[in-house]
Amino acid sequence: MPVSRQIESAYDEFLKIEDEVQFNCPVLITYGEYDKTGYVKKYCHNWAKKTGYPLKEISNASHNANYDNYEEFNELLISFVQSL
């Protein structure tokens, strides 16, 4: 089976899971502007819309956004923590 079919199969099964995790702490959702890993952007947007958790896009970053653009990520994180 080609890798793309394997990934697609895994995502198809993942979407069937209906369990919801409840966090007993503040949540900030982030993703990289250029993240092309699976459906990361889509899932982040859906999760934020469903939960009301804040969502921030890290510019000039890919999947590992907190490493790719750590300065922007750290600023967002510090601002988020200070707002609590």
C-alpha positions in Angstrom: 0.0 0.0 0.0 1.5 3.4 -0.9 2.4 5.7 2.0 -0.3 8.3 1.0 -3.0 5.6 1.2 -1.7 4.5 4.6 -1.8 8.1 5.9 -5.3 8.6 4.4 -6.5 5.3 6.1 -5.1 6.5 9.5 -6.8 9.9 9.2 -10.1 8.3 8.2 -10.0 6.1 11.3 -8.9 9.1 13.5 -11.9 11.1 12.4 -14.2 8.4 13.6 -13.1 8.8 17.2 -15.7 10.8 19.1 -14.0 10.9 22.5 -13.5 14.4 23.8 -10.7 15.4 26.1 -11.5 18.0 28.7 -8.6 20.2 29.8 -8.7 21.6 33.3 -6.3 24.4 32.3 -6.1 27.2 29.8 -5.5 26.2 26.1 -3.8 28.1 23.3 -3.9 26.4 19.9 -1.1 27.3 17.5 0.0 26.1 14.1 2.6 27.2 11.5 1.7 29.3 8.5 3.3 26.8 6.1 2.3 23.6 8.0 1.4 21.0 5.3 1.3 18.0 7.7 -1.9 16.2 7.1 -4.9 18.2 8.2 -3.2 20.1 11.0 -4.6 23.5 10.0 -8.1 22.2 9.4 -8.1 20.3 12.8 -6.8 23.4 14.6 -9.5 25.6 13.2 -12.2 23.1 13.8 -11.1 22.6 17.4 -10.9 26.3 18.1 -14.4 26.8 16.6 -15.9 23.9 18.6 -14.3 24.9 21.9 -13.7 28.6 21.8 -10.0 28.1 22.6 -7.9 30.9 21.1 -6.1 30.0 17.8 -3.0 31.7 16.6 -1.1 31.2 13.4 2.7 31.4 13.7 4.1 33.3 10.6 7.1 32.0 8.7 6.8 28.6 10.3 5.9 25.0 9.3 4.9 22.0 11.4 7.3 22.7 14.2 6.2 26.3 14.6 7.5 26.8 18.1 11.0 26.0 16.7 10.7 27.5 13.3 9.7 30.9 14.6 10.4 30.7 18.3 10.4 34.4 18.8 6.8 34.9 17.6 5.7 31.8 19.4 7.3 32.9 22.7 5.7 36.3 22.4 2.3 34.7 21.8 2.8 32.3 24.7 3.9 35.0 27.1 1.0 37.2 26.1 -1.4 34.3 26.6 -0.1 33.5 30.0 -0.1 37.1 31.1 -3.7 37.4 30.0 -4.8 34.7 32.5 
